[in-house]
Amino acid sequence: MTIKPLGDRVLLKVVEAETKTASGLYIPETAQEKTQTASVVAIGDDKDLITVKEGDKVMYDKYAGTTISIDDVDHLIIKMQDIIAIVE
């Protein structure tokens, strides 16, 4: 399935939270925090408002966007204004 966001919207692939610590301990699901980090998969056609590009890793507002599943992988469609930072 191919999804092309419209206007100032951006399609993000959600980065999964770590399930294991650096020392090898497993973190139970109840103790894991939901991450607000994702990578940009596609951008809308309003180039004046969009300041990210495909492949960028970004942070977004916690309650932003619409969650969708593409090939059993969680994605998010959000407005550009809900992206709060580019992670370098």
PDB file with SEQRES, HELIX, SHEET and CRYST1 records, atoms N, CA, C and O in Angstrom:
SEQRES   1 A   88  MET THR ILE LYS PRO LEU GLY ASP ARG VAL LEU LEU LYS          
SEQRES   2 A   88  VAL VAL GLU ALA GLU THR LYS THR ALA SER GLY LEU TYR          
SEQRES   3 A   88  ILE PRO GLU THR ALA GLN GLU LYS THR GLN THR ALA SER          
SEQRES   4 A   88  VAL VAL ALA ILE GLY ASP ASP LYS ASP LEU ILE THR VAL          
SEQRES   5 A   88  LYS GLU GLY ASP LYS VAL MET TYR ASP LYS TYR ALA GLY          
SEQRES   6 A   88  THR THR ILE SER ILE ASP ASP VAL ASP HIS LEU ILE ILE          
SEQRES   7 A   88  LYS MET GLN ASP ILE ILE ALA ILE VAL GLU                      
HELIX    1 AA1 GLU A   29  ALA A   31  5                                   3    
HELIX    2 AA2 MET A   80  ASP A   82  5                                   3    
SHEET    1 AA1 6 THR A  66  ILE A  70  0                                        
SHEET    2 AA1 6 VAL A  73  LYS A  79 -1                                        
SHEET    3 AA1 6 ARG A   9  VAL A  14 -1                                        
SHEET    4 AA1 6 THR A  37  ILE A  43 -1                                        
SHEET    5 AA1 6 LYS A  57  TYR A  60 -1                                        
SHEET    6 AA1 6 ILE A  83  VAL A  87 -1                                        
CRYST1    1.000    1.000    1.000  90.00  90.00  90.00 P 1           1          
ATOM      1  N   MET A   1       0.841  -1.163   0.000  1.00  0.00           N  
ATOM      2  CA  MET A   1       0.000   0.000   0.000  1.00  0.00           C  
ATOM      3  C   MET A   1       0.898   1.243   0.000  1.00  0.00           C  
ATOM      4  O   MET A   1       1.871   1.309   0.752  1.00  0.00           O  
ATOM      5  N   THR A   2       0.574   2.208  -0.830  1.00  0.00           N  
ATOM      6  CA  THR A   2       1.304   3.465  -0.885  1.00  0.00           C  
ATOM      7  C   THR A   2       0.402   4.587  -0.388  1.00  0.00           C  
ATOM      8  O   THR A   2      -0.743   4.715  -0.820  1.00  0.00           O  
ATOM      9  N   ILE A   3       0.929   5.390   0.519  1.00  0.00           N  
ATOM     10  CA  ILE A   3       0.162   6.512   1.055  1.00  0.00           C  
ATOM     11  C   ILE A   3       0.952   7.778   0.807  1.00  0.00           C  
ATOM     12  O   ILE A   3       2.130   7.856   1.157  1.00  0.00           O  
ATOM     13  N   LYS A   4       0.311   8.777   0.204  1.00  0.00           N  
ATOM     14  CA  LYS A   4       0.920  10.077  -0.080  1.00  0.00           C  
ATOM     15  C   LYS A   4       0.159  11.128   0.726  1.00  0.00           C  
ATOM     16  O   LYS A   4      -1.007  11.397   0.439  1.00  0.00           O  
ATOM     17  N   PRO A   5       0.806  11.728   1.733  1.00  0.00           N  
ATOM     18  CA  PRO A   5       0.132  12.763   2.514  1.00  0.00           C  
ATOM     19  C   PRO A   5      -0.182  13.990   1.661  1.00  0.00           C  
ATOM     20  O   PRO A   5       0.510  14.274   0.683  1.00  0.00           O  
ATOM     21  N   LEU A   6      -1.218  14.702   2.038  1.00  0.00           N  
ATOM     22  CA  LEU A   6      -1.623  15.908   1.313  1.00  0.00           C  
ATOM     23  C   LEU A   6      -1.313  17.151   2.135  1.00  0.00           C  
ATOM     24  O   LEU A   6      -1.223  17.087   3.361  1.00  0.00           O  
ATOM     25  N   GLY A   7      -1.149  18.283   1.453  1.00  0.00           N  
ATOM     26  CA  GLY A   7      -0.960  19.570   2.112  1.00  0.00           C  
ATOM     27  C   GLY A   7       0.275  19.600   2.989  1.00  0.00           C  
ATOM     28  O   GLY A   7       1.374  19.255   2.553  1.00  0.00           O  
ATOM     29  N   ASP A   8       0.081  20.020   4.235  1.00  0.00           N  
ATOM     30  CA  ASP A   8       1.206  20.152   5.168  1.00  0.00           C  
ATOM     31  C   ASP A   8       1.344  18.936   6.083  1.00  0.00           C  
ATOM     32  O   ASP A   8       1.881  19.043   7.186  1.00  0.00           O  
ATOM     33  N   ARG A   9       0.866  17.799   5.634  1.00  0.00           N  
ATOM     34  CA  ARG A   9       0.941  16.590   6.453  1.00  0.00           C  
ATOM     35  C   ARG A   9       2.186  15.765   6.108  1.00  0.00           C  
ATOM     36  O   ARG A   9       2.723  15.843   5.003  1.00  0.00           O  
ATOM     37  N   VAL A  10       2.626  14.971   7.098  1.00  0.00           N  
ATOM     38  CA  VAL A  10       3.833  14.170   6.958  1.00  0.00           C  
ATOM     39  C   VAL A  10       3.522  12.747   7.418  1.00  0.00           C  
ATOM     40  O   VAL A  10       2.857  12.559   8.436  1.00  0.00           O  
ATOM     41  N   LEU A  11       3.999  11.742   6.676  1.00  0.00           N  
ATOM     42  CA  LEU A  11       3.844  10.346   7.055  1.00  0.00           C  
ATOM     43  C   LEU A  11       5.107   9.910   7.778  1.00  0.00           C  
ATOM     44  O   LEU A  11       6.209  10.020   7.241  1.00  0.00           O  
ATOM     45  N   LEU A  12       4.940   9.411   9.011  1.00  0.00           N  
ATOM     46  CA  LEU A  12       6.065   8.997   9.842  1.00  0.00           C  
ATOM     47  C   LEU A  12       5.993   7.507  10.140  1.00  0.00           C  
ATOM     48  O   LEU A  12       4.909   6.949  10.312  1.00  0.00           O  
ATOM     49  N   LYS A  13       7.153   6.871  10.199  1.00  0.00           N  
ATOM     50  CA  LYS A  13       7.250   5.484  10.665  1.00  0.00           C  
ATOM     51  C   LYS A  13       7.716   5.552  12.108  1.00  0.00           C  
ATOM     52  O   LYS A  13       8.808   6.044  12.393  1.00  0.00           O  
ATOM     53  N   VAL A  14       6.891   5.057  13.016  1.00  0.00           N  
ATOM     54  CA  VAL A  14       7.156   5.147  14.444  1.00  0.00           C  
ATOM     55  C   VAL A  14       8.337   4.247  14.813  1.00  0.00           C  
ATOM     56  O   VAL A  14       8.394   3.084  14.412  1.00  0.00           O  
ATOM     57  N   VAL A  15       9.283   4.806  15.587  1.00  0.00           N  
ATOM     58  CA  VAL A  15      10.430   4.044  16.071  1.00  0.00           C  
ATOM     59  C   VAL A  15      10.000   3.307  17.329  1.00  0.00           C  
ATOM     60  O   VAL A  15       9.472   3.913  18.262  1.00  0.00           O  
ATOM     61  N   GLU A  16      10.226   2.003  17.354  1.00  0.00           N  
ATOM     62  CA  GLU A  16       9.825   1.197  18.498  1.00  0.00           C  
ATOM     63  C   GLU A  16      10.717   1.473  19.702  1.00  0.00           C  
ATOM     64  O   GLU A  16      11.910   1.738  19.555  1.00  0.00           O  
ATOM     65  N   ALA A  17      10.133   1.408  20.887  1.00  0.00           N  
ATOM     66  CA  ALA A  17      10.878   1.609  22.133  1.00  0.00           C  
ATOM     67  C   ALA A  17      11.808   0.427  22.369  1.00  0.00           C  
ATOM     68  O   ALA A  17      11.533  -0.696  21.948  1.00  0.00           O  
ATOM     69  N   GLU A  18      12.916   0.707  23.050  1.00  0.00           N  
ATOM     70  CA  GLU A  18      13.870  -0.347  23.382  1.00  0.00           C  
ATOM     71  C   GLU A  18      13.226  -1.336  24.349  1.00  0.00           C  
ATOM     72  O   GLU A  18      12.549  -0.936  25.296  1.00  0.00           O  
ATOM     73  N   THR A  19      13.440  -2.627  24.106  1.00  0.00           N  
ATOM     74  CA  THR A  19      12.891  -3.649  24.983  1.00  0.00           C  
ATOM     75  C   THR A  19      13.973  -4.263  25.861  1.00  0.00           C  
ATOM     76  O   THR A  19      13.692  -5.120  26.700  1.00  0.00           O  
ATOM     77  N   LYS A  20      15.210  -3.819  25.664  1.00  0.00           N  
ATOM     78  CA  LYS A  20      16.336  -4.382  26.393  1.00  0.00           C  
ATOM     79  C   LYS A  20      17.308  -3.260  26.743  1.00  0.00           C  
ATOM     80  O   LYS A  20      17.555  -2.379  25.919  1.00  0.00           O  
ATOM     81  N   THR A  21      17.858  -3.280  27.947  1.00  0.00           N  
ATOM     82  CA  THR A  21      18.819  -2.259  28.349  1.00  0.00           C  
ATOM     83  C   THR A  21      20.191  -2.575  27.759  1.00  0.00           C  
ATOM     84  O   THR A  21      20.405  -3.656  27.210  1.00  0.00           O  
ATOM     85  N   ALA A  22      21.113  -1.629  27.875  1.00  0.00           N  
ATOM     86  CA  ALA A  22      22.467  -1.828  27.364  1.00  0.00           C  
ATOM     87  C   ALA A  22      23.163  -2.999  28.057  1.00  0.00           C  
ATOM     88  O   ALA A  22      24.021  -3.654  27.466  1.00  0.00           O  
ATOM     89  N   SER A  23      22.795  -3.258  29.303  1.00  0.00           N  
ATOM     90  CA  SER A  23      23.427  -4.356  30.041  1.00  0.00           C  
ATOM     91  C   SER A  23      22.738  -5.703  29.796  1.00  0.00           C  
ATOM     92  O   SER A  23      23.172  -6.724  30.331  1.00  0.00           O  
ATOM     93  N   GLY A  24      21.665  -5.714  28.989  1.00  0.00           N  
ATOM     94  CA  GLY A  24      21.025  -6.972  28.617  1.00  0.00           C  
ATOM     95  C   GLY A  24      19.755  -7.309  29.370  1.00  0.00           C  
ATOM     96  O   GLY A  24      19.180  -8.376  29.152  1.00  0.00           O  
ATOM     97  N   LEU A  25      19.299  -6.426  30.257  1.00  0.00           N  
ATOM     98  CA  LEU A  25      18.059  -6.686  30.981  1.00  0.00           C  
ATOM     99  C   LEU A  25      16.852  -6.341  30.118  1.00  0.00           C  
ATOM    100  O   LEU A  25      16.851  -5.330  29.415  1.00  0.00           O  
ATOM    101  N   TYR A  26      15.829  -7.182  30.173  1.00  0.00           N  
ATOM    102  CA  TYR A  26      14.611  -6.926  29.415  1.00  0.00           C  
ATOM    103  C   TYR A  26      13.697  -5.988  30.207  1.00  0.00           C  
ATOM    104  O   TYR A  26      13.539  -6.129  31.420  1.00  0.00           O  
ATOM    105  N   ILE A  27      13.103  -5.034  29.500  1.00  0.00           N  
ATOM    106  CA  ILE A  27      12.187  -4.070  30.112  1.00  0.00           C  
ATOM    107  C   ILE A  27      10.761  -4.550  29.839  1.00  0.00           C  
ATOM    108  O   ILE A  27      10.375  -4.708  28.681  1.00  0.00           O  
ATOM    109  N   PRO A  28       9.970  -4.786  30.898  1.00  0.00           N  
ATOM    110  CA  PRO A  28       8.578  -5.231  30.662  1.00  0.00           C  
ATOM    111  C   PRO A  28       7.767  -4.139  29.962  1.00  0.00           C  
ATOM    112  O   PRO A  28       8.046  -2.951  30.122  1.00  0.00           O  
ATOM    113  N   GLU A  29       6.765  -4.549  29.188  1.00  0.00           N  
ATOM    114  CA  GLU A  29       5.944  -3.594  28.433  1.00  0.00           C  
ATOM    115  C   GLU A  29       5.297  -2.549  29.327  1.00  0.00           C  
ATOM    116  O   GLU A  29       5.116  -1.404  28.914  1.00  0.00           O  
ATOM    117  N   THR A  30       4.949  -2.931  30.537  1.00  0.00           N  
ATOM    118  CA  THR A  30       4.291  -1.990  31.448  1.00  0.00           C  
ATOM    119  C   THR A  30       5.230  -0.880  31.894  1.00  0.00           C  
ATOM    120  O   THR A  30       4.765   0.179  32.317  1.00  0.00           O  
ATOM    121  N   ALA A  31       6.546  -1.095  31.811  1.00  0.00           N  
ATOM    122  CA  ALA A  31       7.519  -0.096  32.249  1.00  0.00           C  
ATOM    123  C   ALA A  31       8.082   0.721  31.092  1.00  0.00           C  
ATOM    124  O   ALA A  31       8.800   1.697  31.312  1.00  0.00           O  
ATOM    125  N   GLN A  32       7.757   0.325  29.850  1.00  0.00           N  
ATOM    126  CA  GLN A  32       8.284   1.035  28.690  1.00  0.00           C  
ATOM    127  C   GLN A  32       7.492   2.309  28.444  1.00  0.00           C  
ATOM    128  O   GLN A  32       6.264   2.317  28.523  1.00  0.00           O  
ATOM    129  N   GLU A  33       8.205   3.374  28.147  1.00  0.00           N  
ATOM    130  CA  GLU A  33       7.535   4.618  27.786  1.00  0.00           C  
ATOM    131  C   GLU A  33       7.328   4.640  26.276  1.00  0.00           C  
ATOM    132  O   GLU A  33       8.175   4.182  25.509  1.00  0.00           O  
ATOM    133  N   LYS A  34       6.194   5.178  25.870  1.00  0.00           N  
ATOM    134  CA  LYS A  34       5.938   5.310  24.443  1.00  0.00           C  
ATOM    135  C   LYS A  34       6.838   6.403  23.884  1.00  0.00           C  
ATOM    136  O   LYS A  34       6.882   7.516  24.407  1.00  0.00           O  
ATOM    137  N   THR A  35       7.545   6.077  22.830  1.00  0.00           N  
ATOM    138  CA  THR A  35       8.459   7.042  22.237  1.00  0.00           C  
ATOM    139  C   THR A  35       7.719   8.005  21.325  1.00  0.00           C  
ATOM    140  O   THR A  35       6.714   7.639  20.715  1.00  0.00           O  
ATOM    141  N   GLN A  36       8.200   9.213  21.231  1.00  0.00           N  
ATOM    142  CA  GLN A  36       7.655  10.183  20.286  1.00  0.00           C  
ATOM    143  C   GLN A  36       8.707  10.484  19.226  1.00  0.00           C  
ATOM    144  O   GLN A  36       8.866  11.628  18.798  1.00  0.00           O  
ATOM    145  N   THR A  37       9.416   9.450  18.811  1.00  0.00           N  
ATOM    146  CA  THR A  37      10.441   9.584  17.787  1.00  0.00           C  
ATOM    147  C   THR A  37      10.027   8.743  16.587  1.00  0.00           C  
ATOM    148  O   THR A  37       9.518   7.632  16.736  1.00  0.00           O  
ATOM    149  N   ALA A  38      10.253   9.293  15.394  1.00  0.00           N  
ATOM    150  CA  ALA A  38       9.871   8.589  14.171  1.00  0.00           C  
ATOM    151  C   ALA A  38      10.753   9.045  13.021  1.00  0.00           C  
ATOM    152  O   ALA A  38      11.452  10.054  13.117  1.00  0.00           O  
ATOM    153  N   SER A  39      10.709   8.287  11.933  1.00  0.00           N  
ATOM    154  CA  SER A  39      11.431   8.707  10.737  1.00  0.00           C  
ATOM    155  C   SER A  39      10.423   9.109   9.665  1.00  0.00           C  
ATOM    156  O   SER A  39       9.354   8.510   9.547  1.00  0.00           O  
ATOM    157  N   VAL A  40      10.773  10.123   8.892  1.00  0.00           N  
ATOM    158  CA  VAL A  40       9.892  10.652   7.861  1.00  0.00           C  
ATOM    159  C   VAL A  40       9.905   9.712   6.656  1.00  0.00           C  
ATOM    160  O   VAL A  40      10.959   9.427   6.089  1.00  0.00           O  
ATOM    161  N   VAL A  41       8.720   9.237   6.274  1.00  0.00           N  
ATOM    162  CA  VAL A  41       8.579   8.331   5.138  1.00  0.00           C  
ATOM    163  C   VAL A  41       8.166   9.096   3.885  1.00  0.00           C  
ATOM    164  O   VAL A  41       8.704   8.861   2.803  1.00  0.00           O  
ATOM    165  N   ALA A  42       7.209  10.010   4.033  1.00  0.00           N  
ATOM    166  CA  ALA A  42       6.714  10.791   2.897  1.00  0.00           C  
ATOM    167  C   ALA A  42       6.227  12.138   3.402  1.00  0.00           C  
ATOM    168  O   ALA A  42       5.818  12.280   4.554  1.00  0.00           O  
ATOM    169  N   ILE A  43       6.281  13.127   2.513  1.00  0.00           N  
ATOM    170  CA  ILE A  43       5.824  14.467   2.871  1.00  0.00           C  
ATOM    171  C   ILE A  43       4.727  14.908   1.914  1.00  0.00           C  
ATOM    172  O   ILE A  43       4.619  14.412   0.793  1.00  0.00           O  
ATOM    173  N   GLY A  44       3.914  15.852   2.381  1.00  0.00           N  
ATOM    174  CA  GLY A  44       2.821  16.384   1.574  1.00  0.00           C  
ATOM    175  C   GLY A  44       3.327  17.285   0.463  1.00  0.00           C  
ATOM    176  O   GLY A  44       4.532  17.474   0.297  1.00  0.00           O  
ATOM    177  N   ASP A  45       2.388  17.838  -0.297  1.00  0.00           N  
ATOM    178  CA  ASP A  45       2.748  18.626  -1.467  1.00  0.00           C  
ATOM    179  C   ASP A  45       2.866  20.125  -1.199  1.00  0.00           C  
ATOM    180  O   ASP A  45       3.118  20.890  -2.130  1.00  0.00           O  
ATOM    181  N   ASP A  46       2.692  20.561   0.039  1.00  0.00           N  
ATOM    182  CA  ASP A  46       2.820  21.979   0.377  1.00  0.00           C  
ATOM    183  C   ASP A  46       4.258  22.258   0.834  1.00  0.00           C  
ATOM    184  O   ASP A  46       4.532  22.317   2.033  1.00  0.00           O  
ATOM    185  N   LYS A  47       5.151  22.425  -0.106  1.00  0.00           N  
ATOM    186  CA  LYS A  47       6.582  22.564   0.173  1.00  0.00           C  
ATOM    187  C   LYS A  47       6.927  23.827   0.954  1.00  0.00           C  
ATOM    188  O   LYS A  47       7.989  23.888   1.572  1.00  0.00           O  
ATOM    189  N   ASP A  48       6.055  24.838   0.942  1.00  0.00           N  
ATOM    190  CA  ASP A  48       6.320  26.079   1.675  1.00  0.00           C  
ATOM    191  C   ASP A  48       6.254  25.875   3.185  1.00  0.00           C  
ATOM    192  O   ASP A  48       6.981  26.536   3.926  1.00  0.00           O  
ATOM    193  N   LEU A  49       5.397  24.974   3.651  1.00  0.00           N  
ATOM    194  CA  LEU A  49       5.209  24.765   5.079  1.00  0.00           C  
ATOM    195  C   LEU A  49       6.031  23.611   5.647  1.00  0.00           C  
ATOM    196  O   LEU A  49       6.222  23.528   6.860  1.00  0.00           O  
ATOM    197  N   ILE A  50       6.516  22.726   4.788  1.00  0.00           N  
ATOM    198  CA  ILE A  50       7.220  21.535   5.261  1.00  0.00           C  
ATOM    199  C   ILE A  50       8.718  21.782   5.283  1.00  0.00           C  
ATOM    200  O   ILE A  50       9.320  22.123   4.265  1.00  0.00           O  
ATOM    201  N   THR A  51       9.318  21.603   6.468  1.00  0.00           N  
ATOM    202  CA  THR A  51      10.747  21.873   6.638  1.00  0.00           C  
ATOM    203  C   THR A  51      11.563  20.611   6.890  1.00  0.00           C  
ATOM    204  O   THR A  51      12.755  20.698   7.186  1.00  0.00           O  
ATOM    205  N   VAL A  52      10.939  19.435   6.776  1.00  0.00           N  
ATOM    206  CA  VAL A  52      11.666  18.179   6.930  1.00  0.00           C  
ATOM    207  C   VAL A  52      11.724  17.491   5.570  1.00  0.00           C  
ATOM    208  O   VAL A  52      11.004  17.855   4.641  1.00  0.00           O  
ATOM    209  N   LYS A  53      12.590  16.499   5.474  1.00  0.00           N  
ATOM    210  CA  LYS A  53      12.686  15.738   4.227  1.00  0.00           C  
ATOM    211  C   LYS A  53      12.611  14.244   4.535  1.00  0.00           C  
ATOM    212  O   LYS A  53      12.791  13.835   5.682  1.00  0.00           O  
ATOM    213  N   GLU A  54      12.352  13.445   3.533  1.00  0.00           N  
ATOM    214  CA  GLU A  54      12.262  12.005   3.727  1.00  0.00           C  
ATOM    215  C   GLU A  54      13.574  11.480   4.288  1.00  0.00           C  
ATOM    216  O   GLU A  54      14.656  11.856   3.836  1.00  0.00           O  
ATOM    217  N   GLY A  55      13.462  10.610   5.274  1.00  0.00           N  
ATOM    218  CA  GLY A  55      14.641  10.043   5.918  1.00  0.00           C  
ATOM    219  C   GLY A  55      15.032  10.729   7.213  1.00  0.00           C  
ATOM    220  O   GLY A  55      15.793  10.160   7.996  1.00  0.00           O  
ATOM    221  N   ASP A  56      14.532  11.944   7.466  1.00  0.00           N  
ATOM    222  CA  ASP A  56      14.842  12.651   8.710  1.00  0.00           C  
ATOM    223  C   ASP A  56      14.240  11.903   9.900  1.00  0.00           C  
ATOM    224  O   ASP A  56      13.160  11.321   9.803  1.00  0.00           O  
ATOM    225  N   LYS A  57      14.963  11.929  11.026  1.00  0.00           N  
ATOM    226  CA  LYS A  57      14.436  11.396  12.277  1.00  0.00           C  
ATOM    227  C   LYS A  57      13.912  12.587  13.061  1.00  0.00           C  
ATOM    228  O   LYS A  57      14.631  13.567  13.258  1.00  0.00           O  
ATOM    229  N   VAL A  58      12.658  12.510  13.514  1.00  0.00           N  
ATOM    230  CA  VAL A  58      12.014  13.656  14.155  1.00  0.00           C  
ATOM    231  C   VAL A  58      11.356  13.254  15.470  1.00  0.00           C  
ATOM    232  O   VAL A  58      11.096  12.079  15.727  1.00  0.00           O  
ATOM    233  N   MET A  59      11.093  14.278  16.304  1.00  0.00           N  
ATOM    234  CA  MET A  59      10.290  14.117  17.508  1.00  0.00           C  
ATOM    235  C   MET A  59       8.982  14.853  17.261  1.00  0.00           C  
ATOM    236  O   MET A  59       8.962  15.891  16.599  1.00  0.00           O  
ATOM    237  N   TYR A  60       7.882  14.311  17.796  1.00  0.00           N  
ATOM    238  CA  TYR A  60       6.571  14.908  17.561  1.00  0.00           C  
ATOM    239  C   TYR A  60       5.782  14.975  18.864  1.00  0.00           C  
ATOM    240  O   TYR A  60       6.107  14.294  19.836  1.00  0.00           O  
ATOM    241  N   ASP A  61       4.736  15.809  18.869  1.00  0.00           N  
ATOM    242  CA  ASP A  61       3.863  15.941  20.037  1.00  0.00           C  
ATOM    243  C   ASP A  61       3.241  14.595  20.392  1.00  0.00           C  
ATOM    244  O   ASP A  61       2.922  13.791  19.516  1.00  0.00           O  
ATOM    245  N   LYS A  62       3.077  14.369  21.671  1.00  0.00           N  
ATOM    246  CA  LYS A  62       2.622  13.073  22.178  1.00  0.00           C  
ATOM    247  C   LYS A  62       1.256  12.641  21.640  1.00  0.00           C  
ATOM    248  O   LYS A  62       1.070  11.468  21.317  1.00  0.00           O  
ATOM    249  N   TYR A  63       0.313  13.550  21.540  1.00  0.00           N  
ATOM    250  CA  TYR A  63      -1.050  13.182  21.138  1.00  0.00           C  
ATOM    251  C   TYR A  63      -1.379  13.603  19.708  1.00  0.00           C  
ATOM    252  O   TYR A  63      -2.552  13.759  19.366  1.00  0.00           O  
ATOM    253  N   ALA A  64      -0.386  13.784  18.890  1.00  0.00           N  
ATOM    254  CA  ALA A  64      -0.590  14.287  17.533  1.00  0.00           C  
ATOM    255  C   ALA A  64      -0.914  13.165  16.552  1.00  0.00           C  
ATOM    256  O   ALA A  64      -0.505  12.018  16.730  1.00  0.00           O  
ATOM    257  N   GLY A  65      -1.655  13.527  15.519  1.00  0.00           N  
ATOM    258  CA  GLY A  65      -1.818  12.691  14.349  1.00  0.00           C  
ATOM    259  C   GLY A  65      -2.787  11.538  14.431  1.00  0.00           C  
ATOM    260  O   GLY A  65      -3.493  11.335  15.419  1.00  0.00           O  
ATOM    261  N   THR A  66      -2.785  10.788  13.335  1.00  0.00           N  
ATOM    262  CA  THR A  66      -3.642   9.622  13.162  1.00  0.00           C  
ATOM    263  C   THR A  66      -2.761   8.403  12.949  1.00  0.00           C  
ATOM    264  O   THR A  66      -1.918   8.394  12.052  1.00  0.00           O  
ATOM    265  N   THR A  67      -2.948   7.376  13.765  1.00  0.00           N  
ATOM    266  CA  THR A  67      -2.153   6.158  13.656  1.00  0.00           C  
ATOM    267  C   THR A  67      -2.759   5.251  12.606  1.00  0.00           C  
ATOM    268  O   THR A  67      -3.971   5.032  12.584  1.00  0.00           O  
ATOM    269  N   ILE A  68      -1.905   4.720  11.730  1.00  0.00           N  
ATOM    270  CA  ILE A  68      -2.336   3.761  10.719  1.00  0.00           C  
ATOM    271  C   ILE A  68      -1.329   2.618  10.680  1.00  0.00           C  
ATOM    272  O   ILE A  68      -0.197   2.763  11.142  1.00  0.00           O  
ATOM    273  N   SER A  69      -1.740   1.501  10.136  1.00  0.00           N  
ATOM    274  CA  SER A  69      -0.850   0.355   9.998  1.00  0.00           C  
ATOM    275  C   SER A  69      -0.638   0.081   8.516  1.00  0.00           C  
ATOM    276  O   SER A  69      -1.598  -0.101   7.767  1.00  0.00           O  
ATOM    277  N   ILE A  70       0.616   0.054   8.099  1.00  0.00           N  
ATOM    278  CA  ILE A  70       0.966  -0.252   6.708  1.00  0.00           C  
ATOM    279  C   ILE A  70       1.842  -1.496   6.740  1.00  0.00           C  
ATOM    280  O   ILE A  70       2.943  -1.471   7.291  1.00  0.00           O  
ATOM    281  N   ASP A  71       1.361  -2.573   6.158  1.00  0.00           N  
ATOM    282  CA  ASP A  71       2.077  -3.854   6.164  1.00  0.00           C  
ATOM    283  C   ASP A  71       2.470  -4.260   7.584  1.00  0.00           C  
ATOM    284  O   ASP A  71       3.599  -4.691   7.820  1.00  0.00           O  
ATOM    285  N   ASP A  72       1.543  -4.123   8.523  1.00  0.00           N  
ATOM    286  CA  ASP A  72       1.713  -4.482   9.939  1.00  0.00           C  
ATOM    287  C   ASP A  72       2.790  -3.673  10.654  1.00  0.00           C  
ATOM    288  O   ASP A  72       3.336  -4.131  11.658  1.00  0.00           O  
ATOM    289  N   VAL A  73       3.107  -2.477  10.154  1.00  0.00           N  
ATOM    290  CA  VAL A  73       4.058  -1.579  10.794  1.00  0.00           C  
ATOM    291  C   VAL A  73       3.315  -0.293  11.134  1.00  0.00           C  
ATOM    292  O   VAL A  73       2.618   0.266  10.288  1.00  0.00           O  
ATOM    293  N   ASP A  74       3.464   0.183  12.383  1.00  0.00           N  
ATOM    294  CA  ASP A  74       2.781   1.400  12.813  1.00  0.00           C  
ATOM    295  C   ASP A  74       3.363   2.639  12.147  1.00  0.00           C  
ATOM    296  O   ASP A  74       4.577   2.847  12.136  1.00  0.00           O  
ATOM    297  N   HIS A  75       2.470   3.462  11.589  1.00  0.00           N  
ATOM    298  CA  HIS A  75       2.818   4.736  10.980  1.00  0.00           C  
ATOM    299  C   HIS A  75       1.905   5.805  11.563  1.00  0.00           C  
ATOM    300  O   HIS A  75       0.906   5.496  12.211  1.00  0.00           O  
ATOM    301  N   LEU A  76       2.251   7.040  11.333  1.00  0.00           N  
ATOM    302  CA  LEU A  76       1.493   8.158  11.863  1.00  0.00           C  
ATOM    303  C   LEU A  76       1.434   9.235  10.795  1.00  0.00           C  
ATOM    304  O   LEU A  76       2.448   9.549  10.172  1.00  0.00           O  
ATOM    305  N   ILE A  77       0.260   9.802  10.578  1.00  0.00           N  
ATOM    306  CA  ILE A  77       0.118  10.954   9.691  1.00  0.00           C  
ATOM    307  C   ILE A  77      -0.148  12.159  10.578  1.00  0.00           C  
ATOM    308  O   ILE A  77      -1.142  12.200  11.303  1.00  0.00           O  
ATOM    309  N   ILE A  78       0.751  13.145  10.516  1.00  0.00           N  
ATOM    310  CA  ILE A  78       0.617  14.329  11.370  1.00  0.00           C  
ATOM    311  C   ILE A  78       0.799  15.593  10.547  1.00  0.00           C  
ATOM    312  O   ILE A  78       1.321  15.556   9.432  1.00  0.00           O  
ATOM    313  N   LYS A  79       0.363  16.712  11.109  1.00  0.00           N  
ATOM    314  CA  LYS A  79       0.598  18.012  10.484  1.00  0.00           C  
ATOM    315  C   LYS A  79       2.019  18.451  10.803  1.00  0.00           C  
ATOM    316  O   LYS A  79       2.570  18.086  11.842  1.00  0.00           O  
ATOM    317  N   MET A  80       2.602  19.221   9.922  1.00  0.00           N  
ATOM    318  CA  MET A  80       3.968  19.702  10.102  1.00  0.00           C  
ATOM    319  C   MET A  80       4.131  20.443  11.424  1.00  0.00           C  
ATOM    320  O   MET A  80       5.180  20.334  12.058  1.00  0.00           O  
ATOM    321  N   GLN A  81       3.122  21.190  11.854  1.00  0.00           N  
ATOM    322  CA  GLN A  81       3.222  21.969  13.094  1.00  0.00           C  
ATOM    323  C   GLN A  81       3.358  21.082  14.328  1.00  0.00           C  
ATOM    324  O   GLN A  81       3.766  21.570  15.382  1.00  0.00           O  
ATOM    325  N   ASP A  82       3.022  19.767  14.225  1.00  0.00           N  
ATOM    326  CA  ASP A  82       3.149  18.867  15.349  1.00  0.00           C  
ATOM    327  C   ASP A  82       4.533  18.252  15.473  1.00  0.00           C  
ATOM    328  O   ASP A  82       4.815  17.565  16.455  1.00  0.00           O  
ATOM    329  N   ILE A  83       5.398  18.485  14.496  1.00  0.00           N  
ATOM    330  CA  ILE A  83       6.791  18.046  14.599  1.00  0.00           C  
ATOM    331  C   ILE A  83       7.535  19.107  15.406  1.00  0.00           C  
ATOM    332  O   ILE A  83       7.523  20.289  15.061  1.00  0.00           O  
ATOM    333  N   ILE A  84       8.188  18.665  16.494  1.00  0.00           N  
ATOM    334  CA  ILE A  84       8.806  19.630  17.392  1.00  0.00           C  
ATOM    335  C   ILE A  84      10.326  19.711  17.242  1.00  0.00           C  
ATOM    336  O   ILE A  84      10.929  20.683  17.696  1.00  0.00           O  
ATOM    337  N   ALA A  85      10.963  18.709  16.615  1.00  0.00           N  
ATOM    338  CA  ALA A  85      12.423  18.748  16.477  1.00  0.00           C  
ATOM    339  C   ALA A  85      12.890  17.713  15.463  1.00  0.00           C  
ATOM    340  O   ALA A  85      12.227  16.704  15.220  1.00  0.00           O  
ATOM    341  N   ILE A  86      14.052  17.993  14.879  1.00  0.00           N  
ATOM    342  CA  ILE A  86      14.756  17.024  14.046  1.00  0.00           C  
ATOM    343  C   ILE A  86      15.887  16.462  14.896  1.00  0.00           C  
ATOM    344  O   ILE A  86      16.659  17.218  15.487  1.00  0.00           O  
ATOM    345  N   VAL A  87      15.987  15.136  14.959  1.00  0.00           N  
ATOM    346  CA  VAL A  87      17.025  14.482  15.760  1.00  0.00           C  
ATOM    347  C   VAL A  87      18.228  14.226  14.870  1.00  0.00           C  
ATOM    348  O   VAL A  87      18.113  13.585  13.825  1.00  0.00           O  
ATOM    349  N   GLU A  88      19.381  14.728  15.288  1.00  0.00           N  
ATOM    350  CA  GLU A  88      20.604  14.531  14.485  1.00  0.00           C  
ATOM    351  C   GLU A  88      21.567  13.614  15.180  1.00  0.00           C  
ATOM    352  O   GLU A  88      22.645  13.337  14.654  1.00  0.00           O  
TER     353      GLU A  88                                                      
END                                                                             
